[in-house]
Amino acid sequence: MRLSTHSKLADINEDAWNALVGGNPFLSHGFLSTLESTNCLEPQGWYPHHLLLWDGDVLRAALPLYLRDNSYGEFVFDWAWAEAYEKGGGKYYPKLVTAVPFSPVGGSRFLIDPCDTKAQEMASQLLNAVKSICQDNEFSSWHCLFLDEIQKDFFSDDETLVRLGCQYHWFNDNYLTFDDFLSVLSSKKRKNIKRERRKVSESGLEIECLSGDDITEEHWITFYAFYCSTFYQKWGEPRLTLDFFLSLNSRLPDCAVLILAKDKEKYVAGAFALSSEDTLYGRHWGCNENYDSLHFELCYYQTIEYCIRHKLKALDAGAQGEHKISRGFAPVKTWSLHWIRELSFRKPVENFLNNETRAIEEYIDKLDDHSAFKKDVTL
């Protein structure tokens, strides 16, 4: 088998790539190549360096790979590592990252058919190739972010360090209606959700839930203004461009979901999500006026209703947000792998991760005390 690296996903056959991906829209050729072609990546320090493994002319495995000169948009925070590395006289950047840019969503990262009899061998080839790239170019490290637990166990080796994280997801227990979901919550949590939804209803706002081709260019332009306003208020420059959103209908048909709030004839807020066959991924939201509880309505309650209507199994509403627990979400473990080139730095990071893992395990255990569900309900 032969290896190749590519700075443009457009150079790779879309069907061949997608055959390795499965149903995760964030790893699809359409999503990743659109990030590249609509100028979302390089201005933010993401330089594609995708690694592919071929058997003759047949693509057998792939590893999405980016050269990074910062850590923005990764959601697995290593700023302290970079500071310590450079205080010790090293150069932390550039580094290599396997991730979905700007998207803390879990899934496969080694794109290999798990039933392939050579899956382990091919994963080892890809992992060794990444290490060689780091060694040959004196890159400090490689980071594989938000890979699923099966791949974490299957594709890690003795030199890679495992990092545990926590997110909050909602799971559909075959609910027929939103009231079915509310019925399994404790009385206090149920009343709070009803009160928040009532506040939005009494404000007189009209909620529109659009998907696929129902989302027009005007809708995208309207939402993009909301998206930018959130970034300007919190993080600075927006990560995604308007061209990216305008391309979604054609590059990811039937995946986009847009939930907009309208006050009379004027849109005032919006939330954006992507859907797979079994999961809705809430991604971004923004508003130009403040309405009590509107964020919860658009980002959580409307998306939960969408999952129930379309019989989706789960809602992944993004990183962080402990307040989701009281609204019917459950803690979910996330995983990342890290390979540090310098052995003298790898051991301190390993010690840090051991301590961090114990703290996060304890934190997740304590979250059960704050569950929104009745005590006799388990997920």
C-alpha positions in Angstrom: 0.0 0.0 0.0 1.1 3.6 -0.7 0.6 6.8 1.3 -0.2 10.2 -0.1 -0.8 13.7 1.3 -3.2 16.2 -0.1 -3.7 19.9 0.5 -7.0 20.0 -1.2 -9.9 17.5 -0.6 -11.2 18.6 -4.1 -8.4 16.5 -5.5 -9.9 13.3 -4.0 -12.8 11.5 -5.5 -15.9 12.4 -3.5 -17.5 9.0 -3.7 -14.3 7.2 -2.6 -13.9 9.5 0.4 -17.5 9.3 1.5 -17.5 5.5 1.2 -15.1 5.5 4.2 -17.0 8.1 6.2 -20.4 6.6 6.9 -23.2 8.9 7.8 -21.4 11.7 9.7 -22.0 14.9 7.8 -19.1 16.7 9.4 -16.6 14.2 7.9 -18.2 14.1 4.5 -16.3 15.3 1.4 -19.0 18.0 1.0 -18.6 19.5 4.4 -14.8 19.4 4.6 -14.1 20.5 1.0 -16.6 23.4 1.4 -14.6 24.6 4.4 -11.6 24.6 2.1 -13.2 26.2 -0.9 -15.0 29.0 0.9 -12.0 30.5 2.6 -12.9 29.3 6.2 -9.6 27.5 7.0 -6.4 29.3 6.2 -7.4 32.7 7.7 -7.9 30.8 10.9 -4.7 28.8 10.7 -6.0 25.5 9.4 -3.8 24.1 6.6 -5.1 20.8 5.0 -2.6 18.0 4.9 -4.9 15.0 4.5 -3.3 11.6 4.7 -4.5 8.8 2.4 -3.7 5.1 2.1 -4.1 3.4 -1.3 -4.2 -0.2 -2.5 -3.3 0.4 -6.1 -5.9 2.9 -7.3 -8.4 2.0 -4.5 -8.7 4.3 -1.5 -8.6 2.1 1.5 -8.1 4.5 4.4 -7.8 8.2 5.2 -6.9 10.5 8.0 -8.2 14.1 7.9 -5.2 16.1 8.9 -4.4 19.8 9.4 -1.2 21.7 10.1 -2.0 24.3 12.8 -0.3 27.5 13.9 -2.7 28.1 16.8 -5.3 26.2 18.8 -8.4 28.2 18.0 -11.5 26.3 16.9 -10.4 22.9 18.4 -12.4 22.8 21.7 -9.8 20.5 23.3 -7.8 23.1 25.1 -4.0 22.9 25.0 -3.0 26.5 25.5 -1.3 25.7 28.8 0.7 22.9 27.1 1.8 25.3 24.5 2.9 27.9 27.1 4.8 25.3 29.1 6.4 23.8 26.0 7.7 27.2 24.8 8.8 28.2 28.3 11.0 25.1 28.2 12.6 26.4 25.0 10.6 24.4 22.5 8.4 25.6 19.7 4.8 24.2 20.1 3.5 25.5 16.8 3.2 24.3 14.1 1.5 21.1 15.2 -0.7 18.5 13.4 -4.4 18.0 14.2 -6.9 15.4 13.1 -10.3 17.0 13.8 -13.4 18.6 12.2 -12.5 22.3 12.1 -14.6 24.5 14.4 -16.9 21.5 15.3 -16.6 19.6 18.6 -18.6 16.6 17.3 -17.6 13.0 17.9 -17.1 10.2 15.4 -14.6 8.3 13.5 -11.3 10.0 12.8 -9.4 7.1 11.2 -11.6 6.7 8.1 -11.4 2.9 7.7 -14.0 0.3 7.2 -14.1 -1.4 10.7 -14.9 -4.8 9.0 -11.8 -4.6 6.9 -9.4 -7.4 7.9 -6.5 -5.0 7.6 -8.1 -2.2 9.6 -5.5 -2.4 12.4 -2.6 -2.6 10.0 -3.8 0.4 8.0 -4.4 2.5 11.2 -0.9 1.7 12.3 0.4 2.9 8.9 -1.4 6.1 9.2 -0.4 6.7 12.8 3.3 6.0 12.0 3.1 8.3 9.0 1.8 11.1 11.2 4.6 10.6 13.6 7.2 10.6 10.8 5.8 13.8 9.5 6.2 15.3 12.9 9.7 13.9 13.3 10.9 15.0 9.8 9.6 18.5 10.2 10.2 18.9 13.9 6.5 19.5 14.6 5.8 19.3 18.4 2.8 17.0 18.4 -0.3 15.4 16.8 -3.7 15.7 18.3 -6.7 13.5 17.3 -9.9 15.2 18.7 -13.3 13.9 19.5 -12.9 10.4 18.1 -15.4 7.8 19.3 -14.6 5.4 22.1 -14.3 2.4 19.9 -11.6 4.0 17.8 -9.9 5.4 20.9 -9.5 1.8 22.1 -8.7 0.3 18.8 -6.3 2.7 17.2 -4.3 4.2 20.1 -0.8 2.8 20.9 1.7 2.9 23.8 3.0 6.3 22.7 -0.3 8.1 22.4 -1.9 9.8 25.4 -5.7 9.7 26.0 -7.6 12.7 27.1 -11.1 12.5 28.6 -13.7 15.3 28.2 -17.4 15.8 28.8 -20.3 17.1 26.7 -24.1 17.0 27.2 -26.4 15.3 24.8 -30.1 14.6 24.6 -31.4 11.1 23.9 -34.7 10.2 22.3 -36.4 7.4 24.3 -38.9 6.8 21.5 -40.9 9.9 22.5 -44.0 10.6 20.4 -44.4 14.3 21.5 -42.5 16.9 23.5 -45.0 16.3 26.3 -43.9 12.7 26.3 -40.4 13.9 27.0 -41.6 16.3 29.7 -43.5 13.5 31.4 -40.3 11.7 32.5 -38.7 14.8 34.0 -39.0 15.8 37.7 -41.9 18.2 38.4 -39.5 21.1 39.1 -37.6 20.7 35.9 -40.7 20.1 33.9 -42.3 23.3 35.2 -39.2 25.3 34.5 -39.1 24.2 30.9 -42.8 25.0 30.5 -42.3 28.4 32.0 -39.4 29.2 29.6 -41.4 28.1 26.6 -44.4 30.1 27.8 -42.2 33.3 28.0 -41.3 32.9 24.3 -44.8 32.1 23.3 -46.2 35.2 25.2 -43.6 37.4 23.5 -45.5 37.0 20.3 -42.6 35.6 18.3 -43.2 33.3 15.3 -40.9 30.3 15.1 -40.0 28.9 11.7 -38.2 25.5 11.4 -36.7 25.1 7.9 -34.6 22.3 6.3 -33.0 21.4 3.0 -34.2 23.4 0.0 -36.8 25.3 2.1 -33.8 27.4 3.3 -33.4 30.2 0.8 -30.4 32.4 0.1 -32.3 35.2 2.0 -32.6 32.9 5.0 -28.9 32.1 5.0 -28.0 35.8 4.7 -30.3 36.6 7.6 -28.8 33.9 9.8 -25.3 34.8 8.9 -25.8 38.2 10.4 -26.9 36.6 13.6 -23.9 34.2 13.5 -21.5 37.0 13.0 -23.0 39.1 15.8 -22.3 36.3 18.3 -18.7 36.0 17.3 -18.1 39.7 17.4 -19.5 39.8 20.9 -17.6 36.8 22.3 -14.7 35.6 20.1 -13.8 38.2 17.5 -13.7 37.2 13.8 -16.3 34.7 12.6 -14.9 31.3 11.6 -17.3 30.5 8.8 -17.9 32.6 5.7 -21.2 33.5 4.1 -20.2 31.5 1.0 -19.9 28.4 3.3 -23.5 28.7 4.4 -24.7 29.5 0.9 -23.1 26.3 -0.4 -24.6 24.0 2.1 -27.9 23.2 0.2 -25.9 21.9 -2.8 -22.9 20.3 -1.0 -24.9 18.7 1.9 -28.4 18.3 0.5 -31.2 17.8 3.1 -28.7 18.1 6.1 -29.1 21.7 7.1 -31.7 22.8 9.6 -32.4 26.4 10.3 -34.7 27.6 13.1 -35.6 31.3 13.0 -37.6 33.6 15.3 -39.6 36.4 13.7 -41.1 39.4 15.4 -43.9 40.5 13.1 -42.1 40.7 9.7 -38.6 40.9 11.1 -36.3 38.0 11.9 -34.6 38.6 15.3 -32.8 35.3 16.0 -31.7 32.0 14.5 -30.1 28.6 15.2 -28.3 26.4 12.8 -27.9 22.6 12.9 -26.9 19.7 10.7 -28.7 16.3 10.6 -27.5 12.8 10.0 -29.7 9.7 9.7 -29.9 9.4 13.5 -28.5 12.6 15.1 -29.1 16.3 15.0 -26.0 18.4 15.7 -26.8 21.9 17.0 -24.0 24.3 15.9 -24.5 28.0 16.0 -27.0 30.6 17.1 -27.3 34.4 17.2 -29.8 37.2 17.8 -30.1 41.0 17.3 -32.5 41.6 20.2 -32.8 40.0 23.6 -35.8 37.9 24.4 -36.2 36.0 27.6 -35.5 32.2 27.2 -35.3 32.5 23.4 -31.8 30.8 23.3 -33.2 27.8 25.1 -36.3 27.7 22.8 -34.3 27.7 19.5 -31.2 25.8 20.5 -32.8 23.1 22.8 -36.6 22.8 22.8 -37.1 23.3 19.1 -34.2 21.0 18.2 -35.6 18.4 20.6 -39.0 18.6 18.9 -37.3 18.3 15.6 -35.6 15.0 16.8 -38.9 13.7 18.0 -40.7 14.5 14.8 -38.0 13.0 12.6 -37.4 10.0 15.0 -33.7 10.9 15.5 -31.9 9.2 18.3 -29.9 12.0 19.7 -29.3 15.7 19.9 -25.6 16.8 20.1 -25.9 20.5 21.1 -22.2 21.3 21.1 -19.5 21.8 23.6 -19.8 22.9 27.2 -23.1 24.1 28.8 -23.7 22.5 32.2 -27.1 24.2 32.2 -28.2 21.6 29.7 -28.4 19.0 32.5 -31.5 20.6 34.0 -33.2 20.6 30.6 -33.0 16.9 30.0 -29.5 16.4 28.6 -27.1 13.7 29.9 -23.3 13.9 30.4 -21.4 12.1 27.6 -17.7 11.2 27.7 -15.5 12.5 24.8 -12.1 11.3 23.8 -9.0 12.6 22.2 -5.5 11.2 21.4 -2.3 13.1 21.7 1.2 12.3 20.6 4.1 14.5 21.9 7.3 14.3 20.0 9.6 15.3 22.9 9.8 12.5 25.4 10.8 14.9 28.1 7.5 16.8 27.7 5.3 13.8 27.1 5.7 12.5 30.7 4.5 15.8 32.3 1.5 15.9 30.0 0.7 12.3 30.8 0.8 13.1 34.6 -1.5 16.1 34.0 -3.9 14.0 32.0 -4.0 11.3 34.7 -5.0 13.9 37.3 -7.5 15.6 34.9 -9.1 12.3 34.1 -9.8 11.5 37.7 -11.3 14.9 38.2 -13.6 14.6 35.2 -14.7 11.1 36.2 -15.7 12.5 39.6 -17.4 15.4 38.0 -19.5 13.2 35.7 -20.5 11.0 38.6 -21.7 14.0 40.6 -23.8 15.3 37.7 -26.3 12.4 38.3 -27.4 14.4 41.4 -28.6 17.2 39.1 -30.4 15.1 36.5 -33.6 16.5 35.2 -35.2 13.1 35.1 -37.4 11.4 37.7 -35.3 9.1 40.0 -36.9 6.0 38.5 -35.9 7.0 34.9 -32.6 5.9 33.5 -31.2 6.7 30.1 
